[in-house]
């Protein structure tokens, strides 16, 4: 890990990169309201969301697991380039 005091940027080595995402859902005082279809006013189900998002992403959105494994394919991409704040 490299810390540049002037730029306030932390650069992680491959071994320091996170392998899981933190999911805030289990730590909220109450669950978030489900997404609503703006046209019908009804709750969107996974089949509705599948038009826009891959099923794995939909599963993450509704998951109550505190940590979600980052897929290996994405970790491989992060090794080449990783967004920084």
PyMOL Python script that loads the backbone (N, CA, C, O; Angstrom):
from pymol import cmd

cmd.read_pdbstr("""\
ATOM      1  N   UNK A   1       0.847  -1.171   0.000  1.00  0.00           N
ATOM      2  CA  UNK A   1       0.000   0.000   0.000  1.00  0.00           C
ATOM      3  C   UNK A   1       0.890   1.231   0.000  1.00  0.00           C
ATOM      4  O   UNK A   1       1.863   1.315   0.750  1.00  0.00           O
ATOM      5  N   UNK A   2       0.541   2.180  -0.851  1.00  0.00           N
ATOM      6  CA  UNK A   2       1.292   3.433  -0.954  1.00  0.00           C
ATOM      7  C   UNK A   2       0.377   4.580  -0.553  1.00  0.00           C
ATOM      8  O   UNK A   2      -0.749   4.680  -1.040  1.00  0.00           O
ATOM      9  N   UNK A   3       0.853   5.436   0.325  1.00  0.00           N
ATOM     10  CA  UNK A   3       0.083   6.601   0.746  1.00  0.00           C
ATOM     11  C   UNK A   3       0.845   7.849   0.338  1.00  0.00           C
ATOM     12  O   UNK A   3       1.992   8.052   0.736  1.00  0.00           O
ATOM     13  N   UNK A   4       0.194   8.679  -0.458  1.00  0.00           N
ATOM     14  CA  UNK A   4       0.776   9.949  -0.869  1.00  0.00           C
ATOM     15  C   UNK A   4       0.120  11.040  -0.029  1.00  0.00           C
ATOM     16  O   UNK A   4      -1.052  11.358  -0.233  1.00  0.00           O
ATOM     17  N   UNK A   5       0.854  11.606   0.897  1.00  0.00           N
ATOM     18  CA  UNK A   5       0.315  12.588   1.836  1.00  0.00           C
ATOM     19  C   UNK A   5      -0.233  13.837   1.142  1.00  0.00           C
ATOM     20  O   UNK A   5      -1.218  14.411   1.607  1.00  0.00           O
ATOM     21  N   UNK A   6       0.379  14.261   0.050  1.00  0.00           N
ATOM     22  CA  UNK A   6      -0.042  15.484  -0.624  1.00  0.00           C
ATOM     23  C   UNK A   6      -1.350  15.323  -1.393  1.00  0.00           C
ATOM     24  O   UNK A   6      -2.147  16.258  -1.459  1.00  0.00           O
ATOM     25  N   UNK A   7      -1.574  14.152  -1.971  1.00  0.00           N
ATOM     26  CA  UNK A   7      -2.754  13.941  -2.800  1.00  0.00           C
ATOM     27  C   UNK A   7      -3.883  13.230  -2.073  1.00  0.00           C
ATOM     28  O   UNK A   7      -4.997  13.154  -2.593  1.00  0.00           O
ATOM     29  N   UNK A   8      -3.619  12.708  -0.883  1.00  0.00           N
ATOM     30  CA  UNK A   8      -4.639  11.975  -0.117  1.00  0.00           C
ATOM     31  C   UNK A   8      -5.156  10.765  -0.885  1.00  0.00           C
ATOM     32  O   UNK A   8      -6.350  10.467  -0.855  1.00  0.00           O
ATOM     33  N   UNK A   9      -4.264  10.075  -1.567  1.00  0.00           N
ATOM     34  CA  UNK A   9      -4.634   8.898  -2.347  1.00  0.00           C
ATOM     35  C   UNK A   9      -3.922   7.680  -1.778  1.00  0.00           C
ATOM     36  O   UNK A   9      -2.735   7.741  -1.459  1.00  0.00           O
ATOM     37  N   UNK A  10      -4.647   6.576  -1.652  1.00  0.00           N
ATOM     38  CA  UNK A  10      -4.061   5.326  -1.191  1.00  0.00           C
ATOM     39  C   UNK A  10      -4.080   4.349  -2.362  1.00  0.00           C
ATOM     40  O   UNK A  10      -5.137   4.062  -2.923  1.00  0.00           O
ATOM     41  N   UNK A  11      -2.920   3.848  -2.722  1.00  0.00           N
ATOM     42  CA  UNK A  11      -2.811   2.872  -3.806  1.00  0.00           C
ATOM     43  C   UNK A  11      -2.570   1.500  -3.199  1.00  0.00           C
ATOM     44  O   UNK A  11      -1.610   1.302  -2.454  1.00  0.00           O
ATOM     45  N   UNK A  12      -3.439   0.560  -3.517  1.00  0.00           N
ATOM     46  CA  UNK A  12      -3.335  -0.786  -2.970  1.00  0.00           C
ATOM     47  C   UNK A  12      -2.565  -1.701  -3.910  1.00  0.00           C
ATOM     48  O   UNK A  12      -2.688  -1.609  -5.131  1.00  0.00           O
ATOM     49  N   UNK A  13      -1.782  -2.571  -3.328  1.00  0.00           N
ATOM     50  CA  UNK A  13      -1.147  -3.613  -4.127  1.00  0.00           C
ATOM     51  C   UNK A  13      -2.198  -4.678  -4.421  1.00  0.00           C
ATOM     52  O   UNK A  13      -3.282  -4.661  -3.837  1.00  0.00           O
ATOM     53  N   UNK A  14      -1.885  -5.597  -5.318  1.00  0.00           N
ATOM     54  CA  UNK A  14      -2.843  -6.659  -5.647  1.00  0.00           C
ATOM     55  C   UNK A  14      -3.232  -7.460  -4.418  1.00  0.00           C
ATOM     56  O   UNK A  14      -4.396  -7.829  -4.260  1.00  0.00           O
ATOM     57  N   UNK A  15      -2.268  -7.733  -3.546  1.00  0.00           N
ATOM     58  CA  UNK A  15      -2.595  -8.549  -2.366  1.00  0.00           C
ATOM     59  C   UNK A  15      -3.443  -7.791  -1.347  1.00  0.00           C
ATOM     60  O   UNK A  15      -4.106  -8.409  -0.515  1.00  0.00           O
ATOM     61  N   UNK A  16      -3.431  -6.459  -1.404  1.00  0.00           N
ATOM     62  CA  UNK A  16      -4.216  -5.640  -0.472  1.00  0.00           C
ATOM     63  C   UNK A  16      -5.608  -5.293  -0.997  1.00  0.00           C
ATOM     64  O   UNK A  16      -6.433  -4.751  -0.263  1.00  0.00           O
ATOM     65  N   UNK A  17      -5.864  -5.602  -2.254  1.00  0.00           N
ATOM     66  CA  UNK A  17      -7.165  -5.257  -2.831  1.00  0.00           C
ATOM     67  C   UNK A  17      -8.282  -6.019  -2.132  1.00  0.00           C
ATOM     68  O   UNK A  17      -8.099  -7.181  -1.768  1.00  0.00           O
ATOM     69  N   UNK A  18      -9.435  -5.387  -1.937  1.00  0.00           N
ATOM     70  CA  UNK A  18     -10.559  -6.085  -1.307  1.00  0.00           C
ATOM     71  C   UNK A  18     -11.040  -7.242  -2.166  1.00  0.00           C
ATOM     72  O   UNK A  18     -10.972  -7.188  -3.394  1.00  0.00           O
ATOM     73  N   UNK A  19     -11.515  -8.266  -1.523  1.00  0.00           N
ATOM     74  CA  UNK A  19     -12.074  -9.442  -2.202  1.00  0.00           C
ATOM     75  C   UNK A  19     -13.580  -9.537  -1.987  1.00  0.00           C
ATOM     76  O   UNK A  19     -14.244 -10.410  -2.545  1.00  0.00           O
ATOM     77  N   UNK A  20     -14.113  -8.625  -1.168  1.00  0.00           N
ATOM     78  CA  UNK A  20     -15.544  -8.606  -0.897  1.00  0.00           C
ATOM     79  C   UNK A  20     -16.033  -7.162  -0.840  1.00  0.00           C
ATOM     80  O   UNK A  20     -15.294  -6.247  -0.476  1.00  0.00           O
ATOM     81  N   UNK A  21     -17.311  -6.985  -1.212  1.00  0.00           N
ATOM     82  CA  UNK A  21     -17.960  -5.697  -1.034  1.00  0.00           C
ATOM     83  C   UNK A  21     -18.696  -5.722   0.286  1.00  0.00           C
ATOM     84  O   UNK A  21     -19.205  -6.764   0.700  1.00  0.00           O
ATOM     85  N   UNK A  22     -18.755  -4.581   0.951  1.00  0.00           N
ATOM     86  CA  UNK A  22     -19.548  -4.446   2.173  1.00  0.00           C
ATOM     87  C   UNK A  22     -20.962  -4.057   1.768  1.00  0.00           C
ATOM     88  O   UNK A  22     -21.157  -3.154   0.955  1.00  0.00           O
ATOM     89  N   UNK A  23     -21.941  -4.739   2.336  1.00  0.00           N
ATOM     90  CA  UNK A  23     -23.350  -4.493   2.059  1.00  0.00           C
ATOM     91  C   UNK A  23     -23.976  -3.839   3.282  1.00  0.00           C
ATOM     92  O   UNK A  23     -24.009  -4.446   4.352  1.00  0.00           O
ATOM     93  N   UNK A  24     -24.465  -2.635   3.150  1.00  0.00           N
ATOM     94  CA  UNK A  24     -25.019  -1.896   4.278  1.00  0.00           C
ATOM     95  C   UNK A  24     -26.399  -2.413   4.714  1.00  0.00           C
ATOM     96  O   UNK A  24     -26.819  -2.161   5.844  1.00  0.00           O
ATOM     97  N   UNK A  25     -27.101  -3.126   3.838  1.00  0.00           N
ATOM     98  CA  UNK A  25     -28.477  -3.547   4.127  1.00  0.00           C
ATOM     99  C   UNK A  25     -28.659  -4.203   5.500  1.00  0.00           C
ATOM    100  O   UNK A  25     -29.593  -3.827   6.209  1.00  0.00           O
ATOM    101  N   UNK A  26     -27.822  -5.159   5.916  1.00  0.00           N
ATOM    102  CA  UNK A  26     -28.068  -5.786   7.217  1.00  0.00           C
ATOM    103  C   UNK A  26     -27.869  -4.842   8.403  1.00  0.00           C
ATOM    104  O   UNK A  26     -28.350  -5.127   9.500  1.00  0.00           O
ATOM    105  N   UNK A  27     -27.176  -3.736   8.203  1.00  0.00           N
ATOM    106  CA  UNK A  27     -26.882  -2.817   9.300  1.00  0.00           C
ATOM    107  C   UNK A  27     -27.864  -1.645   9.388  1.00  0.00           C
ATOM    108  O   UNK A  27     -27.767  -0.823  10.299  1.00  0.00           O
ATOM    109  N   UNK A  28     -28.795  -1.567   8.457  1.00  0.00           N
ATOM    110  CA  UNK A  28     -29.784  -0.483   8.503  1.00  0.00           C
ATOM    111  C   UNK A  28     -30.810  -0.762   9.605  1.00  0.00           C
ATOM    112  O   UNK A  28     -31.108  -1.924   9.885  1.00  0.00           O
ATOM    113  N   UNK A  29     -31.355   0.287  10.234  1.00  0.00           N
ATOM    114  CA  UNK A  29     -32.339   0.066  11.299  1.00  0.00           C
ATOM    115  C   UNK A  29     -33.618  -0.606  10.794  1.00  0.00           C
ATOM    116  O   UNK A  29     -34.264  -1.350  11.533  1.00  0.00           O
ATOM    117  N   UNK A  30     -33.979  -0.345   9.543  1.00  0.00           N
ATOM    118  CA  UNK A  30     -35.104  -1.050   8.916  1.00  0.00           C
ATOM    119  C   UNK A  30     -34.762  -1.239   7.436  1.00  0.00           C
ATOM    120  O   UNK A  30     -34.012  -0.445   6.867  1.00  0.00           O
ATOM    121  N   UNK A  31     -35.305  -2.279   6.816  1.00  0.00           N
ATOM    122  CA  UNK A  31     -34.983  -2.528   5.403  1.00  0.00           C
ATOM    123  C   UNK A  31     -35.424  -1.363   4.514  1.00  0.00           C
ATOM    124  O   UNK A  31     -36.397  -0.667   4.805  1.00  0.00           O
ATOM    125  N   UNK A  32     -34.682  -1.173   3.427  1.00  0.00           N
ATOM    126  CA  UNK A  32     -35.067  -0.172   2.432  1.00  0.00           C
ATOM    127  C   UNK A  32     -36.375  -0.588   1.759  1.00  0.00           C
ATOM    128  O   UNK A  32     -36.667  -1.776   1.627  1.00  0.00           O
ATOM    129  N   UNK A  33     -37.150   0.397   1.339  1.00  0.00           N
ATOM    130  CA  UNK A  33     -38.362   0.099   0.584  1.00  0.00           C
ATOM    131  C   UNK A  33     -37.975  -0.519  -0.753  1.00  0.00           C
ATOM    132  O   UNK A  33     -36.956  -0.143  -1.333  1.00  0.00           O
ATOM    133  N   UNK A  34     -38.769  -1.459  -1.249  1.00  0.00           N
ATOM    134  CA  UNK A  34     -38.439  -2.069  -2.545  1.00  0.00           C
ATOM    135  C   UNK A  34     -38.633  -1.060  -3.669  1.00  0.00           C
ATOM    136  O   UNK A  34     -39.370  -0.087  -3.512  1.00  0.00           O
ATOM    137  N   UNK A  35     -37.969  -1.289  -4.813  1.00  0.00           N
ATOM    138  CA  UNK A  35     -38.154  -0.379  -5.949  1.00  0.00           C
ATOM    139  C   UNK A  35     -39.592  -0.479  -6.479  1.00  0.00           C
ATOM    140  O   UNK A  35     -40.186  -1.556  -6.511  1.00  0.00           O
ATOM    141  N   UNK A  36     -40.124   0.653  -6.886  1.00  0.00           N
ATOM    142  CA  UNK A  36     -41.500   0.740  -7.369  1.00  0.00           C
ATOM    143  C   UNK A  36     -41.502   1.116  -8.855  1.00  0.00           C
ATOM    144  O   UNK A  36     -40.729   1.968  -9.294  1.00  0.00           O
ATOM    145  N   UNK A  37     -42.369   0.474  -9.606  1.00  0.00           N
ATOM    146  CA  UNK A  37     -42.551   0.827 -11.010  1.00  0.00           C
ATOM    147  C   UNK A  37     -43.260   2.177 -11.069  1.00  0.00           C
ATOM    148  O   UNK A  37     -44.372   2.302 -10.557  1.00  0.00           O
ATOM    149  N   UNK A  38     -42.644   3.191 -11.681  1.00  0.00           N
ATOM    150  CA  UNK A  38     -43.261   4.520 -11.703  1.00  0.00           C
ATOM    151  C   UNK A  38     -44.562   4.576 -12.511  1.00  0.00           C
ATOM    152  O   UNK A  38     -45.384   5.468 -12.299  1.00  0.00           O
ATOM    153  N   UNK A  39     -44.751   3.634 -13.429  1.00  0.00           N
ATOM    154  CA  UNK A  39     -45.964   3.650 -14.250  1.00  0.00           C
ATOM    155  C   UNK A  39     -47.129   2.960 -13.555  1.00  0.00           C
ATOM    156  O   UNK A  39     -48.267   3.424 -13.635  1.00  0.00           O
ATOM    157  N   UNK A  40     -46.845   1.841 -12.867  1.00  0.00           N
ATOM    158  CA  UNK A  40     -47.932   1.066 -12.257  1.00  0.00           C
ATOM    159  C   UNK A  40     -48.059   1.318 -10.755  1.00  0.00           C
ATOM    160  O   UNK A  40     -49.110   1.063 -10.167  1.00  0.00           O
ATOM    161  N   UNK A  41     -46.984   1.821 -10.134  1.00  0.00           N
ATOM    162  CA  UNK A  41     -47.006   2.011  -8.679  1.00  0.00           C
ATOM    163  C   UNK A  41     -46.824   0.722  -7.905  1.00  0.00           C
ATOM    164  O   UNK A  41     -46.927   0.717  -6.679  1.00  0.00           O
ATOM    165  N   UNK A  42     -46.552  -0.385  -8.610  1.00  0.00           N
ATOM    166  CA  UNK A  42     -46.378  -1.689  -7.961  1.00  0.00           C
ATOM    167  C   UNK A  42     -44.892  -1.976  -7.752  1.00  0.00           C
ATOM    168  O   UNK A  42     -44.028  -1.424  -8.434  1.00  0.00           O
ATOM    169  N   UNK A  43     -44.625  -2.855  -6.789  1.00  0.00           N
ATOM    170  CA  UNK A  43     -43.246  -3.269  -6.492  1.00  0.00           C
ATOM    171  C   UNK A  43     -42.664  -4.000  -7.694  1.00  0.00           C
ATOM    172  O   UNK A  43     -43.314  -4.862  -8.286  1.00  0.00           O
ATOM    173  N   UNK A  44     -41.429  -3.645  -8.048  1.00  0.00           N
ATOM    174  CA  UNK A  44     -40.730  -4.335  -9.137  1.00  0.00           C
ATOM    175  C   UNK A  44     -40.175  -5.661  -8.626  1.00  0.00           C
ATOM    176  O   UNK A  44     -39.560  -5.718  -7.561  1.00  0.00           O
ATOM    177  N   UNK A  45     -40.396  -6.707  -9.383  1.00  0.00           N
ATOM    178  CA  UNK A  45     -39.835  -8.013  -9.047  1.00  0.00           C
ATOM    179  C   UNK A  45     -38.551  -8.252  -9.815  1.00  0.00           C
ATOM    180  O   UNK A  45     -38.193  -7.468 -10.694  1.00  0.00           O
ATOM    181  N   UNK A  46     -37.852  -9.338  -9.486  1.00  0.00           N
ATOM    182  CA  UNK A  46     -36.600  -9.641 -10.187  1.00  0.00           C
ATOM    183  C   UNK A  46     -36.762  -9.717 -11.704  1.00  0.00           C
ATOM    184  O   UNK A  46     -35.878  -9.291 -12.447  1.00  0.00           O
ATOM    185  N   UNK A  47     -37.891 -10.259 -12.161  1.00  0.00           N
ATOM    186  CA  UNK A  47     -38.100 -10.366 -13.614  1.00  0.00           C
ATOM    187  C   UNK A  47     -38.219  -8.991 -14.268  1.00  0.00           C
ATOM    188  O   UNK A  47     -37.815  -8.815 -15.417  1.00  0.00           O
ATOM    189  N   UNK A  48     -38.773  -8.013 -13.539  1.00  0.00           N
ATOM    190  CA  UNK A  48     -38.860  -6.646 -14.062  1.00  0.00           C
ATOM    191  C   UNK A  48     -37.479  -6.002 -14.138  1.00  0.00           C
ATOM    192  O   UNK A  48     -37.150  -5.322 -15.110  1.00  0.00           O
ATOM    193  N   UNK A  49     -36.683  -6.225 -13.110  1.00  0.00           N
ATOM    194  CA  UNK A  49     -35.346  -5.628 -13.053  1.00  0.00           C
ATOM    195  C   UNK A  49     -34.370  -6.295 -14.025  1.00  0.00           C
ATOM    196  O   UNK A  49     -33.384  -5.685 -14.439  1.00  0.00           O
ATOM    197  N   UNK A  50     -34.652  -7.558 -14.386  1.00  0.00           N
ATOM    198  CA  UNK A  50     -33.748  -8.301 -15.272  1.00  0.00           C
ATOM    199  C   UNK A  50     -33.638  -7.660 -16.652  1.00  0.00           C
ATOM    200  O   UNK A  50     -32.690  -7.935 -17.389  1.00  0.00           O
ATOM    201  N   UNK A  51     -34.585  -6.821 -17.002  1.00  0.00           N
ATOM    202  CA  UNK A  51     -34.521  -6.102 -18.279  1.00  0.00           C
ATOM    203  C   UNK A  51     -33.339  -5.130 -18.268  1.00  0.00           C
ATOM    204  O   UNK A  51     -32.714  -4.883 -19.299  1.00  0.00           O
ATOM    205  N   UNK A  52     -33.043  -4.585 -17.084  1.00  0.00           N
ATOM    206  CA  UNK A  52     -32.007  -3.568 -16.964  1.00  0.00           C
ATOM    207  C   UNK A  52     -30.697  -4.064 -16.366  1.00  0.00           C
ATOM    208  O   UNK A  52     -29.627  -3.554 -16.699  1.00  0.00           O
ATOM    209  N   UNK A  53     -30.778  -5.063 -15.480  1.00  0.00           N
ATOM    210  CA  UNK A  53     -29.607  -5.474 -14.706  1.00  0.00           C
ATOM    211  C   UNK A  53     -29.378  -6.978 -14.801  1.00  0.00           C
ATOM    212  O   UNK A  53     -30.331  -7.743 -14.951  1.00  0.00           O
ATOM    213  N   UNK A  54     -28.107  -7.410 -14.714  1.00  0.00           N
ATOM    214  CA  UNK A  54     -27.834  -8.850 -14.647  1.00  0.00           C
ATOM    215  C   UNK A  54     -28.381  -9.428 -13.339  1.00  0.00           C
ATOM    216  O   UNK A  54     -28.439  -8.731 -12.326  1.00  0.00           O
ATOM    217  N   UNK A  55     -28.776 -10.688 -13.364  1.00  0.00           N
ATOM    218  CA  UNK A  55     -29.385 -11.327 -12.200  1.00  0.00           C
ATOM    219  C   UNK A  55     -28.463 -11.295 -10.979  1.00  0.00           C
ATOM    220  O   UNK A  55     -28.947 -11.150  -9.857  1.00  0.00           O
ATOM    221  N   UNK A  56     -27.152 -11.428 -11.171  1.00  0.00           N
ATOM    222  CA  UNK A  56     -26.227 -11.386 -10.026  1.00  0.00           C
ATOM    223  C   UNK A  56     -26.281 -10.041  -9.315  1.00  0.00           C
ATOM    224  O   UNK A  56     -26.179  -9.981  -8.090  1.00  0.00           O
ATOM    225  N   UNK A  57     -26.439  -8.972 -10.069  1.00  0.00           N
ATOM    226  CA  UNK A  57     -26.547  -7.642  -9.466  1.00  0.00           C
ATOM    227  C   UNK A  57     -27.865  -7.499  -8.712  1.00  0.00           C
ATOM    228  O   UNK A  57     -27.901  -6.890  -7.643  1.00  0.00           O
ATOM    229  N   UNK A  58     -28.932  -8.046  -9.249  1.00  0.00           N
ATOM    230  CA  UNK A  58     -30.231  -8.013  -8.574  1.00  0.00           C
ATOM    231  C   UNK A  58     -30.138  -8.778  -7.250  1.00  0.00           C
ATOM    232  O   UNK A  58     -30.666  -8.326  -6.234  1.00  0.00           O
ATOM    233  N   UNK A  59     -29.474  -9.924  -7.261  1.00  0.00           N
ATOM    234  CA  UNK A  59     -29.294 -10.700  -6.021  1.00  0.00           C
ATOM    235  C   UNK A  59     -28.532  -9.895  -4.981  1.00  0.00           C
ATOM    236  O   UNK A  59     -28.860  -9.953  -3.796  1.00  0.00           O
ATOM    237  N   UNK A  60     -27.517  -9.143  -5.404  1.00  0.00           N
ATOM    238  CA  UNK A  60     -26.753  -8.321  -4.462  1.00  0.00           C
ATOM    239  C   UNK A  60     -27.638  -7.239  -3.860  1.00  0.00           C
ATOM    240  O   UNK A  60     -27.547  -6.951  -2.667  1.00  0.00           O
ATOM    241  N   UNK A  61     -28.482  -6.647  -4.669  1.00  0.00           N
ATOM    242  CA  UNK A  61     -29.339  -5.548  -4.207  1.00  0.00           C
ATOM    243  C   UNK A  61     -30.309  -5.985  -3.117  1.00  0.00           C
ATOM    244  O   UNK A  61     -30.642  -5.194  -2.235  1.00  0.00           O
ATOM    245  N   UNK A  62     -30.763  -7.222  -3.164  1.00  0.00           N
ATOM    246  CA  UNK A  62     -31.736  -7.698  -2.176  1.00  0.00           C
ATOM    247  C   UNK A  62     -31.093  -8.545  -1.083  1.00  0.00           C
ATOM    248  O   UNK A  62     -31.773  -8.980  -0.154  1.00  0.00           O
ATOM    249  N   UNK A  63     -29.810  -8.778  -1.186  1.00  0.00           N
ATOM    250  CA  UNK A  63     -29.109  -9.634  -0.234  1.00  0.00           C
ATOM    251  C   UNK A  63     -29.056  -9.004   1.159  1.00  0.00           C
ATOM    252  O   UNK A  63     -28.951  -7.786   1.304  1.00  0.00           O
ATOM    253  N   UNK A  64     -29.129  -9.848   2.162  1.00  0.00           N
ATOM    254  CA  UNK A  64     -28.937  -9.409   3.545  1.00  0.00           C
ATOM    255  C   UNK A  64     -27.606  -9.934   4.089  1.00  0.00           C
ATOM    256  O   UNK A  64     -27.363  -9.883   5.294  1.00  0.00           O
ATOM    257  N   UNK A  65     -26.753 -10.435   3.205  1.00  0.00           N
ATOM    258  CA  UNK A  65     -25.394 -10.831   3.599  1.00  0.00           C
ATOM    259  C   UNK A  65     -24.570  -9.560   3.804  1.00  0.00           C
ATOM    260  O   UNK A  65     -24.633  -8.641   2.988  1.00  0.00           O
ATOM    261  N   UNK A  66     -23.807  -9.507   4.881  1.00  0.00           N
ATOM    262  CA  UNK A  66     -23.022  -8.310   5.194  1.00  0.00           C
ATOM    263  C   UNK A  66     -21.868  -8.122   4.201  1.00  0.00           C
ATOM    264  O   UNK A  66     -21.506  -6.987   3.889  1.00  0.00           O
ATOM    265  N   UNK A  67     -21.298  -9.199   3.712  1.00  0.00           N
ATOM    266  CA  UNK A  67     -20.216  -9.117   2.738  1.00  0.00           C
ATOM    267  C   UNK A  67     -20.566  -9.971   1.528  1.00  0.00           C
ATOM    268  O   UNK A  67     -21.088 -11.078   1.656  1.00  0.00           O
ATOM    269  N   UNK A  68     -20.266  -9.431   0.349  1.00  0.00           N
ATOM    270  CA  UNK A  68     -20.562 -10.120  -0.907  1.00  0.00           C
ATOM    271  C   UNK A  68     -19.250 -10.281  -1.666  1.00  0.00           C
ATOM    272  O   UNK A  68     -18.539  -9.306  -1.914  1.00  0.00           O
ATOM    273  N   UNK A  69     -18.938 -11.516  -2.030  1.00  0.00           N
ATOM    274  CA  UNK A  69     -17.690 -11.780  -2.756  1.00  0.00           C
ATOM    275  C   UNK A  69     -17.681 -11.043  -4.088  1.00  0.00           C
ATOM    276  O   UNK A  69     -18.675 -11.032  -4.814  1.00  0.00           O
ATOM    277  N   UNK A  70     -16.549 -10.431  -4.395  1.00  0.00           N
ATOM    278  CA  UNK A  70     -16.363  -9.798  -5.690  1.00  0.00           C
ATOM    279  C   UNK A  70     -16.030 -10.913  -6.683  1.00  0.00           C
ATOM    280  O   UNK A  70     -15.123 -11.705  -6.429  1.00  0.00           O
ATOM    281  N   UNK A  71     -16.746 -10.993  -7.810  1.00  0.00           N
ATOM    282  CA  UNK A  71     -16.475 -12.061  -8.775  1.00  0.00           C
ATOM    283  C   UNK A  71     -15.016 -12.032  -9.252  1.00  0.00           C
ATOM    284  O   UNK A  71     -14.425 -10.967  -9.431  1.00  0.00           O
ATOM    285  N   UNK A  72     -14.456 -13.226  -9.452  1.00  0.00           N
ATOM    286  CA  UNK A  72     -13.059 -13.347  -9.873  1.00  0.00           C
ATOM    287  C   UNK A  72     -12.791 -12.572 -11.158  1.00  0.00           C
ATOM    288  O   UNK A  72     -11.733 -11.962 -11.309  1.00  0.00           O
ATOM    289  N   UNK A  73     -13.745 -12.597 -12.079  1.00  0.00           N
ATOM    290  CA  UNK A  73     -13.562 -11.876 -13.345  1.00  0.00           C
ATOM    291  C   UNK A  73     -13.365 -10.373 -13.108  1.00  0.00           C
ATOM    292  O   UNK A  73     -12.575  -9.725 -13.795  1.00  0.00           O
ATOM    293  N   UNK A  74     -14.076  -9.845 -12.152  1.00  0.00           N
ATOM    294  CA  UNK A  74     -13.940  -8.422 -11.847  1.00  0.00           C
ATOM    295  C   UNK A  74     -12.641  -8.136 -11.096  1.00  0.00           C
ATOM    296  O   UNK A  74     -12.005  -7.107 -11.328  1.00  0.00           O
ATOM    297  N   UNK A  75     -12.248  -9.026 -10.212  1.00  0.00           N
ATOM    298  CA  UNK A  75     -10.961  -8.861  -9.522  1.00  0.00           C
ATOM    299  C   UNK A  75      -9.831  -8.830 -10.543  1.00  0.00           C
ATOM    300  O   UNK A  75      -8.895  -8.041 -10.414  1.00  0.00           O
ATOM    301  N   UNK A  76      -9.917  -9.691 -11.560  1.00  0.00           N
ATOM    302  CA  UNK A  76      -8.889  -9.692 -12.618  1.00  0.00           C
ATOM    303  C   UNK A  76      -8.841  -8.342 -13.341  1.00  0.00           C
ATOM    304  O   UNK A  76      -7.762  -7.859 -13.684  1.00  0.00           O
ATOM    305  N   UNK A  77      -9.995  -7.745 -13.568  1.00  0.00           N
ATOM    306  CA  UNK A  77     -10.030  -6.421 -14.203  1.00  0.00           C
ATOM    307  C   UNK A  77      -9.462  -5.377 -13.256  1.00  0.00           C
ATOM    308  O   UNK A  77      -8.708  -4.502 -13.683  1.00  0.00           O
ATOM    309  N   UNK A  78      -9.814  -5.454 -11.974  1.00  0.00           N
ATOM    310  CA  UNK A  78      -9.282  -4.514 -10.981  1.00  0.00           C
ATOM    311  C   UNK A  78      -7.761  -4.582 -10.900  1.00  0.00           C
ATOM    312  O   UNK A  78      -7.115  -3.587 -10.570  1.00  0.00           O
ATOM    313  N   UNK A  79      -7.188  -5.733 -11.194  1.00  0.00           N
ATOM    314  CA  UNK A  79      -5.724  -5.853 -11.173  1.00  0.00           C
ATOM    315  C   UNK A  79      -5.098  -5.024 -12.304  1.00  0.00           C
ATOM    316  O   UNK A  79      -3.970  -4.549 -12.174  1.00  0.00           O
ATOM    317  N   UNK A  80      -5.824  -4.854 -13.399  1.00  0.00           N
ATOM    318  CA  UNK A  80      -5.315  -4.063 -14.525  1.00  0.00           C
ATOM    319  C   UNK A  80      -5.572  -2.577 -14.304  1.00  0.00           C
ATOM    320  O   UNK A  80      -4.704  -1.744 -14.569  1.00  0.00           O
ATOM    321  N   UNK A  81      -6.763  -2.249 -13.820  1.00  0.00           N
ATOM    322  CA  UNK A  81      -7.161  -0.856 -13.598  1.00  0.00           C
ATOM    323  C   UNK A  81      -8.252  -0.837 -12.551  1.00  0.00           C
ATOM    324  O   UNK A  81      -9.175  -1.652 -12.578  1.00  0.00           O
ATOM    325  N   UNK A  82      -8.138   0.098 -11.630  1.00  0.00           N
ATOM    326  CA  UNK A  82      -9.114   0.186 -10.557  1.00  0.00           C
ATOM    327  C   UNK A  82      -9.478   1.650 -10.324  1.00  0.00           C
ATOM    328  O   UNK A  82      -8.598   2.497 -10.170  1.00  0.00           O
ATOM    329  N   UNK A  83     -10.793   1.949 -10.298  1.00  0.00           N
ATOM    330  CA  UNK A  83     -11.167   3.348 -10.066  1.00  0.00           C
ATOM    331  C   UNK A  83     -10.730   3.810  -8.679  1.00  0.00           C
ATOM    332  O   UNK A  83     -10.703   3.022  -7.734  1.00  0.00           O
ATOM    333  N   UNK A  84     -10.393   5.075  -8.567  1.00  0.00           N
ATOM    334  CA  UNK A  84     -10.006   5.642  -7.285  1.00  0.00           C
ATOM    335  C   UNK A  84     -10.832   6.897  -7.033  1.00  0.00           C
ATOM    336  O   UNK A  84     -11.232   7.584  -7.974  1.00  0.00           O
ATOM    337  N   UNK A  85     -11.087   7.196  -5.758  1.00  0.00           N
ATOM    338  CA  UNK A  85     -11.875   8.398  -5.459  1.00  0.00           C
ATOM    339  C   UNK A  85     -11.105   9.677  -5.782  1.00  0.00           C
ATOM    340  O   UNK A  85     -11.624  10.776  -5.588  1.00  0.00           O
TER     341      UNK A  85
END
""", "prot")
cmd.dss("prot")
cmd.show_as("cartoon", "prot")
cmd.util.cbc("prot")
cmd.orient("prot")
